Amino acid sequence: MGTLLSIVTPAREAGPRLAAALASVADQAGAADEHLVVGPPGLALTEQPPARRLVASDATSPYAALNAGFAQCRGEVFAWLNDDEQYLPGTLAFVRDWFARHPAADILAGDFVVVDAAGAPLAVRRIIRPVWWLIAASYLYPFSCATFFRRRLREAGLRFDESYRIAADEDFFVRALRAGFRARHVRRVFSAFTVHPAQLSRRPEAAAERARLRAGYPAWVRGLRPGLNALRVAWMAGAGCYFPLRRFVCETYAPGSDHRERREVRRLPARWPG
Protein backbone atom coordinates (compact mmCIF):
# COMPACT_ATOMS: atom_id res chain seq x y z
CA MET A 1 0.00 0.00 0.00
CA GLY A 2 1.33 3.45 -0.94
CA THR A 3 1.48 6.66 1.03
CA LEU A 4 -1.85 8.28 1.87
CA LEU A 5 -2.72 10.92 -0.73
CA SER A 6 -4.91 14.03 -0.39
CA ILE A 7 -5.92 16.23 -3.32
CA VAL A 8 -7.57 19.67 -3.15
CA THR A 9 -9.48 21.37 -5.96
CA PRO A 10 -10.49 25.03 -5.63
CA ALA A 11 -13.83 25.60 -7.36
CA ARG A 12 -15.75 28.80 -8.06
CA GLU A 13 -18.71 27.19 -9.82
CA ALA A 14 -19.87 23.83 -11.11
CA GLY A 15 -19.55 23.15 -14.80
CA PRO A 16 -18.26 20.71 -17.44
CA ARG A 17 -14.62 21.67 -16.95
CA LEU A 18 -14.76 21.11 -13.18
CA ALA A 19 -16.62 17.83 -13.72
CA ALA A 20 -13.84 16.61 -16.03
CA ALA A 21 -11.15 17.45 -13.47
CA LEU A 22 -13.03 15.70 -10.67
CA ALA A 23 -13.71 12.64 -12.85
CA SER A 24 -9.98 12.31 -13.56
CA VAL A 25 -9.46 11.76 -9.83
CA ALA A 26 -12.56 9.67 -9.15
CA ASP A 27 -11.88 7.07 -11.84
CA GLN A 28 -8.49 6.14 -10.33
CA ALA A 29 -10.22 3.87 -7.84
CA GLY A 30 -8.73 4.03 -4.37
CA ALA A 31 -5.59 5.86 -5.49
CA ALA A 32 -6.66 9.12 -3.84
CA ASP A 33 -7.62 8.67 -0.20
CA GLU A 34 -9.48 11.96 -0.16
CA HIS A 35 -10.38 14.67 -2.63
CA LEU A 36 -11.48 17.97 -1.12
CA VAL A 37 -13.37 20.38 -3.37
CA VAL A 38 -13.28 23.86 -1.82
CA GLY A 39 -15.95 26.20 -3.11
CA PRO A 40 -18.53 28.81 -2.11
CA PRO A 41 -21.44 27.80 0.14
CA GLY A 42 -24.17 26.34 -2.05
CA LEU A 43 -21.84 24.81 -4.62
CA ALA A 44 -23.60 21.67 -5.88
CA LEU A 45 -21.89 18.69 -7.49
CA THR A 46 -23.84 16.05 -9.41
CA GLU A 47 -21.85 13.14 -7.98
CA GLN A 48 -20.19 12.61 -4.62
CA PRO A 49 -17.88 9.56 -4.54
CA PRO A 50 -16.88 8.29 -1.07
CA ALA A 51 -13.38 9.81 -1.25
CA ARG A 52 -14.65 13.29 -2.17
CA ARG A 53 -15.61 15.96 0.36
CA LEU A 54 -17.14 19.33 -0.40
CA VAL A 55 -15.71 22.10 1.79
CA ALA A 56 -17.69 25.35 1.93
CA SER A 57 -15.45 28.41 2.05
CA ASP A 58 -15.80 32.14 1.55
CA ALA A 59 -12.26 32.26 0.14
CA THR A 60 -11.79 35.16 -2.26
CA SER A 61 -8.94 33.60 -4.26
CA PRO A 62 -7.87 30.11 -5.34
CA TYR A 63 -4.88 30.24 -2.97
CA ALA A 64 -7.08 31.13 -0.01
CA ALA A 65 -9.26 28.15 -0.95
CA LEU A 66 -6.16 25.92 -1.11
CA ASN A 67 -5.02 27.07 2.34
CA ALA A 68 -8.48 26.25 3.69
CA GLY A 69 -8.52 22.86 1.97
CA PHE A 70 -5.03 21.74 2.97
CA ALA A 71 -5.81 22.64 6.58
CA GLN A 72 -8.39 19.83 6.54
CA CYS A 73 -6.38 17.19 4.68
CA ARG A 74 -5.55 13.95 6.47
CA GLY A 75 -3.06 12.42 4.04
CA GLU A 76 0.72 12.28 4.08
CA VAL A 77 1.14 13.61 0.55
CA PHE A 78 -0.73 16.63 -0.83
CA ALA A 79 -1.48 17.98 -4.27
CA TRP A 80 -3.92 20.33 -5.92
CA LEU A 81 -5.75 20.11 -9.21
CA ASN A 82 -7.43 23.13 -10.76
CA ASP A 83 -10.60 22.88 -12.81
CA ASP A 84 -8.68 23.23 -16.09
CA GLU A 85 -6.40 20.28 -15.31
CA GLN A 86 -6.72 16.50 -15.22
CA TYR A 87 -4.67 13.58 -13.95
CA LEU A 88 -3.87 10.94 -16.54
CA PRO A 89 -4.68 7.28 -15.81
CA GLY A 90 -2.36 5.58 -13.34
CA THR A 91 -0.81 8.82 -12.05
CA LEU A 92 -2.15 8.68 -8.50
CA ALA A 93 -1.25 5.03 -7.91
CA PHE A 94 2.26 5.73 -9.21
CA VAL A 95 2.66 8.75 -6.91
CA ARG A 96 1.42 6.87 -3.83
CA ASP A 97 3.89 4.06 -4.41
CA TRP A 98 6.76 6.39 -5.33
CA PHE A 99 6.52 8.32 -2.06
CA ALA A 100 6.31 5.07 -0.10
CA ARG A 101 9.58 3.95 -1.72
CA HIS A 102 11.33 7.33 -1.31
CA PRO A 103 10.74 8.44 2.29
CA ALA A 104 13.49 11.09 2.18
CA ALA A 105 11.93 12.96 -0.76
CA ASP A 106 9.66 15.92 0.02
CA ILE A 107 8.51 17.06 -3.43
CA LEU A 108 7.89 15.06 -6.60
CA ALA A 109 7.48 16.72 -9.99
CA GLY A 110 6.60 15.06 -13.28
CA ASP A 111 5.91 16.05 -16.86
CA PHE A 112 2.57 17.07 -18.35
CA VAL A 113 0.79 17.55 -21.66
CA VAL A 114 -0.95 20.68 -22.86
CA VAL A 115 -4.41 20.04 -24.31
CA ASP A 116 -7.10 22.13 -25.98
CA ALA A 117 -10.61 22.73 -24.66
CA ALA A 118 -11.80 19.39 -26.06
CA GLY A 119 -8.95 17.47 -24.40
CA ALA A 120 -6.90 16.91 -27.56
CA PRO A 121 -3.11 16.98 -26.92
CA LEU A 122 -1.18 19.95 -28.31
CA ALA A 123 2.28 19.66 -26.73
CA VAL A 124 4.33 17.82 -24.13
CA ARG A 125 6.18 19.71 -21.42
CA ARG A 126 9.14 17.86 -19.98
CA ILE A 127 10.99 19.39 -17.07
CA ILE A 128 14.07 18.88 -14.91
CA ARG A 129 14.46 18.61 -11.15
CA PRO A 130 13.07 21.69 -9.40
CA VAL A 131 15.90 23.96 -8.24
CA TRP A 132 14.90 27.20 -6.54
CA TRP A 133 17.52 29.48 -8.11
CA LEU A 134 16.70 28.18 -11.59
CA ILE A 135 13.01 28.86 -10.98
CA ALA A 136 13.81 32.31 -9.57
CA ALA A 137 15.91 33.13 -12.64
CA SER A 138 13.27 31.98 -15.14
CA TYR A 139 9.77 30.74 -14.30
CA LEU A 140 8.00 28.01 -12.35
CA TYR A 141 8.73 25.16 -14.75
CA PRO A 142 7.28 22.39 -12.50
CA PHE A 143 3.53 22.92 -12.95
CA SER A 144 1.27 22.34 -9.95
CA CYS A 145 -0.87 19.79 -11.83
CA ALA A 146 2.17 17.49 -12.00
CA THR A 147 3.68 18.23 -8.56
CA PHE A 148 3.09 16.51 -5.19
CA PHE A 149 4.52 17.32 -1.77
CA ARG A 150 4.62 15.86 1.72
CA ARG A 151 2.61 17.02 4.71
CA ARG A 152 5.85 18.06 6.41
CA LEU A 153 5.99 21.20 4.27
CA ARG A 154 2.75 22.29 5.91
CA GLU A 155 3.96 21.17 9.31
CA ALA A 156 7.00 23.43 8.82
CA GLY A 157 4.61 26.37 8.48
CA LEU A 158 4.55 26.77 4.70
CA ARG A 159 1.33 28.32 3.43
CA PHE A 160 0.32 30.12 0.26
CA ASP A 161 0.87 33.86 0.50
CA GLU A 162 -2.64 35.11 -0.23
CA SER A 163 -1.40 38.57 -1.19
CA TYR A 164 -0.55 36.91 -4.52
CA ARG A 165 -3.52 36.02 -6.71
CA ILE A 166 -1.52 34.45 -9.54
CA ALA A 167 2.08 33.76 -8.49
CA ALA A 168 1.60 32.22 -5.03
CA ASP A 169 2.50 28.76 -6.32
CA GLU A 170 5.97 29.93 -7.42
CA ASP A 171 6.44 31.72 -4.09
CA PHE A 172 5.38 28.57 -2.19
CA PHE A 173 7.73 26.17 -3.97
CA VAL A 174 10.70 28.55 -3.99
CA ARG A 175 10.34 29.05 -0.23
CA ALA A 176 10.09 25.29 0.27
CA LEU A 177 13.22 24.59 -1.78
CA ARG A 178 15.16 27.42 -0.13
CA ALA A 179 14.22 25.94 3.24
CA GLY A 180 15.99 22.72 2.28
CA PHE A 181 13.08 20.48 1.30
CA ARG A 182 14.25 17.91 -1.23
CA ALA A 183 12.71 17.75 -4.69
CA ARG A 184 12.90 14.94 -7.24
CA HIS A 185 11.70 14.57 -10.81
CA VAL A 186 10.54 11.52 -12.75
CA ARG A 187 10.27 11.30 -16.52
CA ARG A 188 6.59 10.41 -16.56
CA VAL A 189 3.61 12.38 -17.90
CA PHE A 190 1.34 12.90 -14.90
CA SER A 191 -1.36 15.25 -16.08
CA ALA A 192 -3.04 17.38 -18.74
CA PHE A 193 -3.16 21.18 -18.60
CA THR A 194 -5.87 22.91 -20.65
CA VAL A 195 -5.10 26.18 -22.42
CA HIS A 196 -8.00 28.64 -22.54
CA PRO A 197 -8.45 32.44 -22.64
CA ALA A 198 -9.66 32.80 -19.04
CA GLN A 199 -6.49 31.55 -17.34
CA LEU A 200 -5.12 33.76 -14.56
CA SER A 201 -1.61 33.66 -16.03
CA ARG A 202 -2.91 35.56 -19.07
CA ARG A 203 -4.09 38.53 -17.01
CA PRO A 204 -2.13 41.81 -17.05
CA GLU A 205 -1.42 41.65 -13.31
CA ALA A 206 0.52 38.38 -13.76
CA ALA A 207 3.61 40.25 -14.96
CA ALA A 208 3.42 42.63 -11.99
CA GLU A 209 3.27 39.74 -9.52
CA ARG A 210 6.25 38.03 -11.15
CA ALA A 211 8.20 41.28 -10.96
CA ARG A 212 7.36 41.54 -7.27
CA LEU A 213 8.61 37.99 -6.72
CA ARG A 214 11.86 38.65 -8.55
CA ALA A 215 12.47 41.80 -6.53
CA GLY A 216 12.44 39.68 -3.38
CA TYR A 217 14.99 37.13 -4.61
CA PRO A 218 18.67 37.47 -3.59
CA ALA A 219 20.75 40.02 -5.49
CA TRP A 220 23.06 37.31 -6.83
CA VAL A 221 20.12 35.55 -8.51
CA ARG A 222 18.99 38.79 -10.12
CA GLY A 223 22.54 39.63 -11.23
CA LEU A 224 23.26 36.20 -12.65
CA ARG A 225 19.84 35.70 -14.19
CA PRO A 226 21.00 35.43 -17.87
CA GLY A 227 23.65 32.87 -16.98
CA LEU A 228 21.35 30.86 -14.72
CA ASN A 229 18.70 30.83 -17.41
CA ALA A 230 21.27 29.59 -19.92
CA LEU A 231 22.24 26.84 -17.47
CA ARG A 232 18.58 25.78 -17.17
CA VAL A 233 18.16 25.67 -20.94
CA ALA A 234 21.35 23.61 -21.34
CA TRP A 235 20.25 21.20 -18.61
CA MET A 236 16.83 20.80 -20.20
CA ALA A 237 18.36 20.29 -23.63
CA GLY A 238 20.71 17.63 -22.28
CA ALA A 239 17.76 15.90 -20.61
CA GLY A 240 15.85 15.76 -23.89
CA CYS A 241 13.13 18.17 -22.80
CA TYR A 242 12.95 19.87 -26.20
CA PHE A 243 12.48 16.74 -28.29
CA PRO A 244 9.00 15.73 -29.51
CA LEU A 245 7.26 12.88 -27.74
CA ARG A 246 6.54 9.98 -30.07
CA ARG A 247 3.61 7.58 -30.02
CA PHE A 248 1.92 9.02 -26.97
CA VAL A 249 -1.54 7.91 -25.85
CA CYS A 250 -3.52 10.68 -24.16
CA GLU A 251 -6.68 9.75 -22.28
CA THR A 252 -8.65 12.75 -21.03
CA TYR A 253 -12.23 13.80 -20.42
CA ALA A 254 -13.74 16.27 -22.84
CA PRO A 255 -16.02 18.72 -21.00
CA GLY A 256 -19.46 17.15 -20.79
CA SER A 257 -18.22 13.61 -21.44
CA ASP A 258 -18.68 10.77 -18.94
CA HIS A 259 -15.65 8.80 -20.11
CA ARG A 260 -12.04 9.34 -21.09
CA GLU A 261 -11.40 9.72 -24.78
CA ARG A 262 -8.33 7.88 -26.05
CA ARG A 263 -6.20 9.81 -28.52
CA GLU A 264 -3.02 8.31 -29.93
CA VAL A 265 -0.50 10.83 -31.19
CA ARG A 266 2.45 9.81 -33.36
CA ARG A 267 4.41 12.98 -32.70
CA LEU A 268 3.69 15.49 -29.93
CA PRO A 269 5.81 18.68 -30.12
CA ALA A 270 7.61 20.05 -27.09
CA ARG A 271 7.00 23.72 -27.92
CA TRP A 272 4.27 25.54 -25.97
CA PRO A 273 1.27 25.99 -28.32
CA GLY A 274 0.68 29.46 -29.74
Beta strands, then each sheet from edge to edge (+ up, - down):
strand 1: 5-10
strand 2: 34-39
strand 3: 52-56
strand 4: 77-80
strand 5: 85-87
strand 6: 107-115
strand 7: 121-125
strand 8: 147-150
strand 9: 183-194
strand 10: 245-253
strand 11: 260-268
sheet 1: 3+ 2+ 1+ 4+ 8- 6+ 7-
sheet 2: 3+ 2+ 1+ 4+ 8- 6+ 9+ 5-
sheet 3: 10+ 11-
end
